[in-house]
Amino acid sequence: MLLCIDTGNTNTVFSIWDGTRFLAHWRIATDHRRTADEYFVWLSTLIQLQKFELEIGACIISSTAPRVVFNLRVLCNRYFNTRPLVVGKPDCLLPVPPRVDDGTTVGPDRLVNTVAAFDRHGPDLIVVDFGTATTFDVVDIDGAYIGGVISPGVNLSLEALHMGAASLPHVDVTMPAKVIGTNTVACIQSGIFWGYTGLVQGIVQQIRAERDRPMKVIGTGGLAPLFDQGFDVFDAIEDDLTMHGLRLIHDYNKEMGNG
């Protein structure tokens, strides 16, 4: 069994791969103070509730929150007797290394999504990930990550608006019935929904013009389906892209004698 761990700035997802399919996905708030023992109690309880009989034999971690990695490593070492692969570290090999400026550190989640998207959709891709940040990752003809775009995430923008303007309420993200809002909540929802729809369409258009070739657009992240409603922006929506990529990277390292 392979334990895949994807740590984002907001949530951490644990998934178990049995060799043919993912058996389960579990989510917990990202917190660097959480110890390996706490992770294990939480995870083992969920495993028992699902009535799984699991023997974890390998682990792989992708983390955009570096302070969390230590305790996740301890979890894998102490409770599963395995040394985890950590995406972005020198000892974790990628099928195709990224091609970016010297000294640039690429977010592990972006590398994982690149590997997964290339495997499923081929070359010349733009992967749009709606996370804490909204990121655009450009995948070259050979599957290499060659750069992209980072913009503030949807919920981050809403939180900043709420904090910066005390009289404005915090609202849920949804597609409004009309562009022109007739109350404060509808106005904010319209600004967020249509603003980010325009952002995605505009950046995709500019990337395609700069690359001067057709490029498929793959959406992922919790809000991707929302921004796919009725608009010809995405060629596909993938809800398990990161976990698929983690499995592929683990398998590649195992084939290379590194896992």
N, C-alpha and C positions, 0 to 999 in steps of 0.2 A: 504494500500500500504506500502511496505517495501522499504526503501532506503538503499542500500548497498554501502559502501564507502571503497575502497581499495587504500590506499596510499603507493606507493613505493618510492624509492629514486629518481626516475626520473619523473614518472607520477602518477596521481591520477585518478582512474576510479569511476564514479558514475553509479549505475545501479538501476533500479526500478522493483520490483517484484510485480505482481498484484495478487498473490495467486496461479496462475497456470503457469505463464511464465514470463520471463524478457521482459519488453516492450522496453527497450532502454539501451544502454551503451554509456556514454559520458566520454571523457578523457581530462584532463587538466594537465599542467606542475605542478609538486609539488613545492610549494613555501611557506615557513613558514610565510612569510610576508603577505600573502593573508588573508584578513579579512573575517569574517562570512558574512558581507554585500556583499562583492565582490563575494563570492561563490554563494549567493542567486540570485544576479542579473544575473550572468552567467547561473546558473541552471534553473531559472525560464524562461529565454529567450529561452533556448533550449526546455523546456517543451512546451512553447507556439508555437514555430516553428513546433513542432511535432503535435500540435493541441490535446494534451492530456488534459484531465480534471482529475487532480490527487489530492488526499488528502492523504498525507503521514501520516501514523499512527504509524510508528516505524522506527528506524534507528539502523544500526550496522556498526561499523568501525573496520577495520584492518589497522594498520599503522606501517611501519618500520621507519618512520620519526617522532619521538616523539614531536618535536616542532610544528608540524602541528595539532596535536590532539586537542589542546585547542580551536582553531577557528572552527574546525569541530563540536566540542561539542556545542559551542555557536550557530552555524548554526542550529543544530537540536533543541536546546532548544528554541531559539528565534523565528524561522520561522516555525517550525513544531510542536512546543509544545510537544516535546518528549525527554525523557532522553535516549541517545544512549547507547547501549552495546558497549564496547570497548574490543576486543579480547586481551587476555593477562593480563587484569586486574582481580583482585580477584573476582569481582562480576559478571564476565562473565564465565559461566560454560561451560565445554567441556564434550562431551559424554564419553571420556576416557582421563584422565590426561596424560601428557607426562611423560616418565620415563627417566630422565637424572640426571646428578650429582647435588647434593644439591647446591643451590645458582645459578644455571644456568638459564639464561633467554632465552627462545626460541623465535625466531622471530615470531610475530603473523601470518605472511603470511605462514610460514611453518606449524603452527598448523592448519590453515584454509585448506591448501592444503591436509594435512593428513586426516582431517575429510571428505573432498570431495572425495578424491581418494578411501578411504576405502568404502565409500557408493556406489561408482560406480563399483569398481573393486575387492572388498574383501580384504583379508589379504595378508601379505607377499609382500609388494610393495616397489619399489624405485621410488620416484617422483623426476624427474629432471626438475628444473625450471630455464629457461634461462632469468634471469632478470639482474639488475645491477651487481649482483653476480650470478654465476651459482651454484645452490645448489642441493644437493642430500639428500632427506629425506627418512628415513627408517621407514616403517609402520609395526608394529608387527601383530601377529595373531589376537589380539583383537582390533586392530585399533589404538593402542597407537603409538605416535611418540617416537622413542627410540634412536634418534641421526641421524647423517648424515655427510655430507661433504660440505665445502664452498670453492669455488675457484673464482678467479676474473672473472667477466662477459666478454662476447665477446666484447662488445662495449667499456668496460672499458680498456680491454687489447689493443684494437686498439688505443684508445685515449692516453694511456700511451706510446705506441710505437711512435706515432706521436709527442708527447711532448718531449720524451727522445732522439729522433733522428730527428733533425730538417730537414734533407734532405729527410726524408721519408714522402710521402703524406698520408693524411687520405683517406681511401678507403671504399667502401661499402662492406658489408659482402655478399658473394655469393659463390656458389659451382663452383670452377674453372674447366675449360675444361680438364686440365691436372694437375698432381701433380707438375711437373717441370715447373715453370714459366719462361717465356722468356723475361719478362719485370718486372719492379719494382712492379707495381700494382698487376700483376698476382702472383708474388712471395709472397707478403703479404697476398693476398686472400687465396693462397694455405696453407700458414702457419697457418692462423687463422682457415680455414675450416677443414683441415686435423688434425691440432693440437687439436682442440676441439672435433672432432670426436674420435680421439684416447684417449683423456682425458675421455670422457663419457664411451667409451667401456672399458677402463682400470679400472676406478673406479667401474663401475657396476660389472665387473668380480671379483674384489677384495671383494666387499660387498657380492656377492653371495658365494664366497669361505669362507668368515668369518662366514656367517650365515649358511652355509652348507645346503642350501635348494633352490629349484626353487623360483625365485622372478620375478614378472612382473615389467616392467619398463614403467612408465607413463611420457610422456613429456608434459610440459606446458610452457607458456611464448611465446613472439612474435617470437623468432628465432627457436622454437622447430620444426616447419614444415621443415625449411631449413635443419636441421641436421637429418631429417627423410628420406631424399631423397635417396632411393635405398639401404638403409642399414638396416639390421635386428637388430636394437637397441631397438626400442620402441614397446611395445605391443599396445599402444594407445597414441594418441595426443589429449589433452583436451585444448580448447581455453577459456573455461569459468570456469575452476576449482575453482578459488578463489571465484568467485561470488556464485557458487553452495555451497561451504563450508560455506560462510557467511550466506546464507539462512538456511542451516541445523543447524548451531549454534544458530541462532535466534530462530528457531522453537523449538530446544531442551530447550533453556532457558524459552521459553513461556510455554512449557509442564511442566517444573519444577516450574512454578509459579514465574519466575524470569524475565519476560519480558512483 
